[in-house]
């Protein structure tokens, strides 16, 4: 622990770090994110068959996402606290609007056409749901009582169900996880947790009945990819070949045959990890995952040093949600989880989740500066 | 809401959180370690296996597209089939020099710039080992030339594929529709796995509506290929399941009679079997050849079709919305009888115009017959199509009661036919006008509505369906094309069950009263379609109608000679036969056909064929009746 702190101290005193701190940016978290996104651009270049246009488009998005992060980092934590319930109410209304009047894209209603821009309210809920729960629980004695647990459960389930019925399974899992983490960090008792887990297991058959056919298909495909070799089974088969054939050292950048010869579908979006693992092998994967672990641990560190419950709970939940992103994506690409459409955070090509993630990091940084302000 | 300091003991909260955060961090690290285990299994333990698979990714998965289901008419005559055609294909990764190959091939077969640009587009969307079509529909000479020169072009292949063909040509095109290449938009909505290897999809008509039935289920095979990519052997194979065959209620011969009867007019004929709701004929003229669309129509040709006189692509029976004119009178008359507003033998004195009681402007609502029909009862009013009688009836009933009764016949609503995009027409009411025009309903508009003019709009399909409901005495059956589906998997036949609903009249005899009046239209001394009834071997009932395209000022005369064809009135005719036991209901609507009575012979040709099996050649338009 001493060592780590010393490293932090060094970076804290560099000129760049000081400049960053002036605009409420945590230099350490920033470094992790920066390295990860830079690596992401490199993989994207390879996954996109050396298309500069793709990298350029992603750069523009990254620029926007970093900008959003900086802007959010300037919002005082107090403000986030005050806005939480209003944002939550607005988010729920928008989700209902999407269900009743949203645009249907690829057979699912996710987008709300605001004439100027189209956006997915479900994406915002990944941030708003933990904000709301942190707001709610921080005002109450911790660990939470049975009553506040029940209300927390409602606050998590309502947006989750609304999003799942769009249907967007990937996002609803992330929203549920974000909400759950707040409750967990607030000190949810282990025996309650165990009870809920058991009840959840019992609920699986019911859930199965409620799932859309295509969602069932994905789970079945996971168990037996060969059963649907033209559909989603093809993704898993090819992705496993890509990862496995990468071996320990990988085939080298731009040399992944699976990815370069077009065997691997969706290789610049959800399946980009397979491209990376094929070209950089186990060694590369260790480095990449370590970067993620670095970011996650730094987030939890910021959380544990926050000055009040709201900041702690929100920051902790954001960090853990980032972990879920990573785990679900790598899990599905490597064939241990069903294909649910969760991108590899900060690396996959695409704008919406990038902006949400960076806004989340902005919040983390705002919480971090709040501590600094108080302790000054 | 003010910001409150956090509740509770700070340090205990903080300690609790730190414990939790540590547990969470531990779990994260453990789970990520789990991912490493998984990666290690794939990348180290099973490395040899996957590396081998990757090296030998020459076992290729090939989709086997299903054959599209066939479409038959009610007598088993084929309307849509699949014919073998030969195509020139290239497998990009096997072609040494693409530009040279393209140039060389263009010297042997004709390659348009469009062929080449489409090929290049397709190349970007496909894996490089997949064969991509360069030219479709090679003729015999081209196939022979390519076969001889095959050795010069590695990666070139001639494939035989089944393509959709419509042997009836343009006949029934507005019902059957056509297939065309899958476009980007469709690609987003279809199940891409099931369409792998399929290039075409139903675009319009029944081909589109029953796409899911017709398409079938894709099969696949794993094939081993050599270094050049040629298939060495099939490793395993799951055969495709062909699409289901459709049997339609359409009688293609009757359809052709209807189309021939319309001749070069722009119009529609819809014939329905009232007892079943089966559509027997669905003609829309002018027509076009669906085969043009199967292989991709050229822009110029498409533009030509779009702008051609009469708009052949326009599906008149489904999309065309016309004021029903006097063909609405049997329905309005029935409303009057049923409401007790008039009795069958009550007479109205027709003096050639009608004055709205209490209207100070004394605007004249004119009858089509300037000198008037004299004393007219319901039978006379239908037979001679007296407007003044229906002005009086409508005035007494009011628009809302008329609206409610007509709604029972599905006016202003979709019939539910098995085609996409059906129009609703328009059945006006006080509430509708307030909403749509933000003004009140004027009494004069009720009068006009009583003779089927004004705001009211119907599609030819709606008119035919309403006539069928009339014949059925209130049994409303969803009109439909599909009789049955033959399932390829089980060889079982599924019969289509149309939706059915019914309403009854307080006095069922009013149905027969109205039928009797409508028979007089064709067979009465003064019937507006009496010329059509001459020499008929059966009895037919009907009603003529003329829909004004534009209003004529009160004292203006309507001069057919000087009015351009486009501005002439639409001619309409509804009918059913044989009178004693009707088994066909026909609606004829002709754009700018001027007189409904001129349309009656078209209906007769159709019914003649249906009842007598032959189409007696009777001249159309030679004998004009009065209306």
Interface residues (C-beta under 8 A of the other chain):
Chain A: X78 X81 X82 X85 X105 X106 X107 X138 X139 X140 X141 X142 X143 X181 X184 X185 X186 X187 X228 X229 X230 X231 X232 X234 X240 X241 X242 X243 X244 X245 X246 X247 X248 X257 X258 X261 X262 X263 X277 X281 X282 X285 X286 X289 X292 X293 X296 X297 X300 X303 X304 X308 X309 X310 X312 X313 X316 X320 X323 X326 X327 X330 X331 X334 X335 X336
Chain B: X1 X3 X4 X5 X6 X7 X8 X10 X13 X14 X16 X17 X18 X20 X21 X24 X25 X28 X29 X31 X32 X35 X36 X38 X39 X40 X42 X43 X44 X46 X47 X49 X50 X51 X53 X54 X55 X57 X61 X63 X127 X128 X129 X188 X189 X191 X193 X194 X196 X218 X220
